[in-house]
């Protein structure tokens, strides 16, 4: 890696942004080696990112070496996600991140031309990452809401209301009920796809049905979908929809269902909507992780 130099505005004319190639793998592994004290997730997903036919990894190259990257993924027909922004520590503060974002947003806008109607691209960033937040403001993103990590231990009791697995034949019905529930406003109409946020679709519920993680609650009163983290024996909630005045009971029952499944903990990466925070507190959910993240989005209509 080149030796660090003082900031030079001409650096932005020497940086080359381009799509990533397999030959970049070695540089990317080195770039991410020390991120998050060696716990960066990018090495685990890099091969999948390279193989993604609908996404793009943008690479920043300087002096013949990879010094930054960012990934654009398609989560729905008109919904996109930005993640994995990395700039080598020696090159931070030189405008490389903004240059990368400008490059990938230009690419996204070209995709929007082939997809008439409103298109949305979203990202999350830590609440204390002011540099990325200021960049989002400059590039026309809007801050939507803050998200937090909430959790509760399971309850060794029998659920008061029953959970019944949703069948493939019932996916459309579950989707329609959940989509039109006032409770969806508490999550801004979004669900967690594993720290990616998007509008729910029937395919989302189908995928949860396929892994036996989609339930009716209380007959047809509510819908819950989740995924399991086997390493830490926990359920992670993706979507909870029920009558708002019964959501506390639904969450308490889900804590009981989790215990019946042999798990010890329930988590929810959830928006910090004031009404939802009160519900989580009454259902015994506390902060599972101190970090708060901000959700930003940018719209494009062509």
Number of C-alpha atoms within 10 A of each C-alpha: 14 11 6 9 8 9 12 10 10 9 13 14 9 11 20 17 21 16 15 21 11 11 8 13 16 10 15 23 14 15 20 21 15 13 15 9 8 9 11 14 12 18 15 9 9 16 12 11 18 17 11 14 10 11 18 22 23 22 28 25 19 20 11 11 16 24 26 26 27 22 21 26 21 18 17 14 9 18 17 22 20 22 18 16 18 22 23 18 13 14 20 14 13 17 16 25 23 18 16 24 22 14 19 24 17 12 14 21 17 12 14 19 13 9 14 12 11 12 21 18 23 23 22 23 20 15 15 12 11 11 12 17 21 11 15 20 12 10 14 12 19 15 17 13 15 18 22 20 19 22 23 22 18 24 19 14 13 13 19 14 15 16 21 14 17 24 16 15 9 14 20 15 14 23 19 12 16 23 17 12 16 13 20 19 14 19 19 14 18 18 24 20 18 11 12 17 21 22 16 19 15 14 12 19 26 21 14 21 20 13 11 15 20 27 25 21 23 16 12 14 16 23 25 25 24 24 18 16 14 9 6 10 15 23 25 20 24 25 23 23 27 25 16 18 10 13 21 20 19 28 24 23 24 27 29 22 21 22 21 16 12 12 21 19 19 26 23 23 22 22 24 20 16 9 10 19 18 13 19 22 14 15 19 16 22 17 16 15 11 9 12 17 20 20 20 20 18 17 16 15 12 12
